[in-house]
């Protein structure tokens, strides 16, 4: 948090985007950690943290916050363009990256399924710094929402495609029908779960009267409970897509029920 605060202060003074600055400082800390005494020891411990822990602790609340703070009325108008960028756009990006690795760079040891799995990892964009810069430059709300909405959904669609191709690499889905059914289960099951949890959360938010602690608890628990149900129970649907839809649903249906 101290490093983040310092980077934020430097970013405001120099106008250098915060996210790339934080990335560069993190790389420097990682590279020179053996010379930084206790701070370096802390960085070394953090670098060995279980990646599943990072996913479970940080990803749900960050994605939920982004979805919840989207302007739902603008999002509705841009939904077709957002879906075109987030679904066919991500798949096209993954195909181009796979083709590049296989045919141009010549990684013959990669199978097409493995190359497509790698392509899905690399095709998901994170335009946090871009959105921040557009806001500073005074870009329109619709343009900002288009980029932010595409970022939200492409995280989920990239994860769905990644899981689908990974299963094909493992040989768990052999027929085209099995692949399609797996895609439908993961891709549509997640949003459906997000709506169901959102209905329950919106109902209880309506019952809360001027209790800020209870309001925060309900949204917080709904976020993590939804992700847990999606990823770690028998449902096995996309946790990221379920969180995206949960955030958007509560933005549309529950924001007005929360005391200012």
C-alpha positions as CSV (number, residue, x, y, z in Angstrom):
1,X,0.0,0.0,0.0
2,X,2.9,2.3,0.8
3,X,4.5,1.6,-2.7
4,X,1.1,2.2,-4.3
5,X,0.6,5.5,-2.5
6,X,4.1,6.7,-3.5
7,X,3.5,5.7,-7.2
8,X,0.1,7.5,-7.1
9,X,1.8,10.7,-5.9
10,X,4.5,10.4,-8.6
11,X,1.8,9.7,-11.2
12,X,-0.1,12.8,-10.3
13,X,3.0,15.0,-10.4
14,X,4.5,13.6,-13.6
15,X,1.3,12.6,-15.5
16,X,2.8,9.2,-16.1
17,X,0.0,6.6,-16.1
18,X,-0.4,4.9,-12.7
19,X,-0.8,1.3,-13.8
20,X,2.4,1.0,-16.0
21,X,4.3,2.9,-13.2
22,X,3.2,0.3,-10.6
23,X,4.1,-2.5,-13.0
24,X,7.6,-1.1,-13.5
25,X,8.2,-0.6,-9.7
26,X,7.0,-4.1,-9.1
27,X,9.4,-5.5,-11.7
28,X,12.3,-3.5,-10.1
29,X,11.4,-4.8,-6.6
30,X,11.3,-8.3,-7.9
31,X,14.6,-8.0,-9.6
32,X,16.5,-6.3,-6.8
33,X,14.8,-8.0,-3.9
34,X,17.9,-9.8,-2.7
35,X,19.5,-6.4,-2.0
36,X,16.6,-4.8,-0.1
37,X,16.8,-6.5,3.3
38,X,13.4,-7.0,5.0
39,X,11.6,-5.3,2.2
40,X,13.2,-7.7,-0.3
41,X,12.3,-10.7,2.0
42,X,8.7,-9.5,1.9
43,X,8.7,-9.2,-1.9
44,X,10.2,-12.7,-2.1
45,X,7.4,-14.2,0.1
46,X,4.8,-12.4,-2.0
47,X,6.3,-13.7,-5.2
48,X,5.8,-17.3,-4.0
49,X,2.1,-16.8,-3.0
50,X,-0.3,-19.4,-4.4
51,X,-1.8,-17.9,-7.6
52,X,-5.2,-19.4,-6.7
53,X,-5.2,-17.3,-3.6
54,X,-4.6,-14.1,-5.6
55,X,-7.4,-15.1,-8.0
56,X,-9.9,-15.8,-5.2
57,X,-9.1,-12.8,-3.0
58,X,-8.6,-10.0,-5.5
59,X,-10.2,-10.8,-8.8
60,X,-13.9,-11.1,-7.7
61,X,-14.1,-7.8,-5.8
62,X,-12.2,-5.8,-8.5
63,X,-14.4,-7.1,-11.3
64,X,-17.6,-6.7,-9.2
65,X,-16.6,-3.0,-8.4
66,X,-16.0,-2.3,-12.1
67,X,-19.4,-3.8,-13.1
68,X,-21.3,-2.2,-10.3
69,X,-19.9,1.3,-11.2
70,X,-20.8,1.0,-14.9
71,X,-23.4,3.4,-16.1
72,X,-26.1,0.8,-16.9
73,X,-28.2,3.1,-19.2
74,X,-25.1,3.8,-21.4
75,X,-24.0,0.2,-21.2
76,X,-27.4,-0.9,-22.6
77,X,-26.9,1.3,-25.7
78,X,-23.4,0.0,-26.3
79,X,-24.1,-3.7,-25.5
80,X,-24.0,-4.9,-29.2
81,X,-20.6,-3.3,-29.8
82,X,-19.3,-4.5,-26.5
83,X,-20.4,-8.1,-27.2
84,X,-18.8,-8.0,-30.7
85,X,-15.5,-6.9,-29.2
86,X,-15.6,-9.2,-26.2
87,X,-16.6,-12.5,-27.8
88,X,-15.7,-12.7,-31.6
89,X,-13.0,-10.1,-31.0
90,X,-11.3,-12.2,-28.3
91,X,-11.6,-15.4,-30.3
92,X,-10.2,-13.7,-33.4
93,X,-7.3,-12.4,-31.3
94,X,-6.6,-15.9,-29.9
95,X,-6.6,-17.3,-33.4
96,X,-4.2,-14.7,-34.7
97,X,-1.8,-15.3,-31.8
98,X,-2.0,-19.1,-32.2
99,X,-1.3,-18.7,-36.0
100,X,1.6,-16.4,-35.2
101,X,3.2,-18.9,-32.8
102,X,2.6,-21.9,-35.1
103,X,3.3,-20.5,-38.6
104,X,5.4,-17.4,-38.2
105,X,7.5,-18.0,-35.1
106,X,7.7,-21.7,-35.9
107,X,6.8,-23.3,-32.5
108,X,6.1,-26.7,-34.1
109,X,6.1,-28.4,-30.6
110,X,2.9,-26.6,-29.8
111,X,-0.3,-28.3,-30.9
112,X,-3.1,-26.1,-32.3
113,X,-5.1,-26.6,-29.1
114,X,-2.1,-25.6,-27.0
115,X,-1.5,-22.5,-29.2
116,X,-5.1,-21.5,-28.9
117,X,-5.0,-21.9,-25.1
118,X,-2.0,-19.6,-25.0
119,X,-3.8,-17.2,-27.4
120,X,-6.7,-16.9,-25.0
121,X,-4.4,-16.0,-22.2
122,X,-2.7,-13.2,-24.3
123,X,-5.9,-11.9,-26.0
124,X,-7.6,-10.5,-22.9
125,X,-6.9,-6.8,-22.6
126,X,-6.9,-4.7,-19.4
127,X,-7.5,-1.0,-20.4
128,X,-7.5,0.4,-16.9
129,X,-4.8,2.9,-17.7
130,X,-6.4,3.7,-21.1
131,X,-9.8,4.4,-19.4
132,X,-8.1,6.7,-16.8
133,X,-6.3,8.6,-19.5
134,X,-9.5,9.0,-21.6
135,X,-11.3,10.4,-18.5
136,X,-8.5,12.9,-18.0
137,X,-8.7,14.0,-21.7
138,X,-12.5,14.4,-21.4
139,X,-13.6,11.6,-23.8
140,X,-17.3,10.9,-24.0
141,X,-19.1,8.6,-21.5
142,X,-20.2,6.3,-24.3
143,X,-16.7,5.8,-25.5
144,X,-15.4,5.2,-22.0
145,X,-18.2,2.7,-21.3
146,X,-17.5,0.9,-24.6
147,X,-13.9,0.3,-23.6
148,X,-14.6,-0.5,-19.9
149,X,-17.5,-2.8,-20.8
150,X,-15.5,-4.6,-23.3
151,X,-12.7,-5.1,-20.8
152,X,-15.2,-6.4,-18.2
153,X,-16.7,-9.0,-20.6
154,X,-13.5,-10.0,-22.4
155,X,-12.1,-11.2,-19.1
156,X,-15.0,-13.6,-18.8
157,X,-15.1,-14.7,-22.5
158,X,-11.3,-15.2,-22.6
159,X,-11.6,-17.4,-19.5
160,X,-14.4,-19.4,-21.1
161,X,-12.4,-20.0,-24.3
162,X,-9.3,-20.7,-22.2
163,X,-11.1,-23.4,-20.2
164,X,-12.6,-24.9,-23.3
165,X,-9.3,-25.2,-25.2
166,X,-7.5,-26.4,-22.0
167,X,-10.1,-29.2,-21.8
168,X,-9.3,-30.1,-25.4
169,X,-5.6,-30.1,-24.6
170,X,-6.2,-32.6,-21.8
171,X,-8.4,-34.7,-24.1
172,X,-11.5,-34.4,-21.9
173,X,-13.7,-33.2,-24.7
174,X,-13.3,-35.2,-27.9
175,X,-16.4,-34.5,-30.0
176,X,-17.7,-31.2,-31.4
177,X,-21.0,-31.6,-29.6
178,X,-19.2,-32.0,-26.3
179,X,-17.1,-28.9,-26.9
180,X,-20.2,-26.9,-27.8
181,X,-22.2,-28.1,-24.7
182,X,-19.2,-27.4,-22.5
183,X,-19.0,-23.8,-23.9
184,X,-22.8,-23.3,-23.4
185,X,-22.6,-24.6,-19.8
186,X,-19.7,-22.4,-18.9
187,X,-20.6,-19.3,-20.9
188,X,-24.3,-19.1,-20.2
189,X,-24.3,-20.8,-16.7
190,X,-22.1,-18.0,-15.3
191,X,-24.4,-15.1,-16.3
192,X,-27.5,-17.0,-15.2
193,X,-25.9,-17.6,-11.8
194,X,-25.0,-13.9,-11.5
195,X,-28.6,-12.9,-12.1
196,X,-29.9,-15.4,-9.5
197,X,-27.5,-14.2,-6.8
198,X,-28.3,-10.6,-7.9
199,X,-32.0,-11.2,-7.4
200,X,-31.4,-12.4,-3.8
201,X,-29.0,-9.6,-3.0
202,X,-31.4,-6.9,-4.5
203,X,-34.2,-8.3,-2.4
204,X,-32.3,-8.0,0.9
205,X,-30.9,-4.6,-0.1
206,X,-34.5,-3.4,-0.4
207,X,-35.1,-4.5,3.2
208,X,-32.1,-2.5,4.6
209,X,-33.0,1.0,5.8
210,X,-30.1,3.4,6.5
211,X,-27.7,0.7,7.6
212,X,-24.5,1.3,5.7
213,X,-22.6,-1.7,7.3
214,X,-25.3,-4.2,6.4
215,X,-25.4,-2.8,2.8
216,X,-21.7,-3.2,2.4
217,X,-21.9,-6.7,3.9
218,X,-24.6,-7.8,1.5
219,X,-22.8,-6.6,-1.6
220,X,-19.5,-8.0,-0.4
221,X,-20.9,-11.4,0.5
222,X,-22.9,-11.6,-2.7
223,X,-19.8,-11.0,-4.7
224,X,-17.6,-13.7,-3.1
225,X,-20.5,-16.2,-2.6
226,X,-21.4,-15.9,-6.3
227,X,-17.7,-16.6,-7.3
228,X,-17.4,-19.5,-4.9
229,X,-20.6,-21.1,-6.2
230,X,-19.5,-20.8,-9.8
231,X,-15.9,-22.0,-9.4
232,X,-15.8,-24.4,-6.4
233,X,-19.1,-26.3,-6.4
234,X,-20.7,-28.8,-8.7
235,X,-21.9,-26.0,-11.0
236,X,-18.4,-25.5,-12.6
237,X,-19.4,-22.4,-14.6
238,X,-17.5,-19.2,-15.3
239,X,-16.9,-17.3,-12.0
240,X,-15.7,-14.2,-13.8
241,X,-18.7,-13.9,-16.1
242,X,-21.0,-14.5,-13.1
243,X,-19.4,-11.7,-11.2
244,X,-19.6,-9.3,-14.2
245,X,-23.3,-10.0,-14.6
246,X,-23.9,-9.7,-10.8
247,X,-22.2,-6.3,-10.8
248,X,-24.2,-5.1,-13.8
249,X,-27.5,-6.5,-12.5
250,X,-27.1,-4.7,-9.1
251,X,-26.1,-1.5,-10.9
252,X,-29.3,-1.7,-12.9
253,X,-31.7,-3.0,-10.2
254,X,-30.3,-2.3,-6.8
255,X,-28.3,1.0,-7.0
256,X,-31.5,3.1,-6.3
257,X,-32.3,0.9,-3.3
258,X,-29.1,1.9,-1.5
259,X,-29.2,4.9,0.8
260,X,-27.0,7.7,-0.6
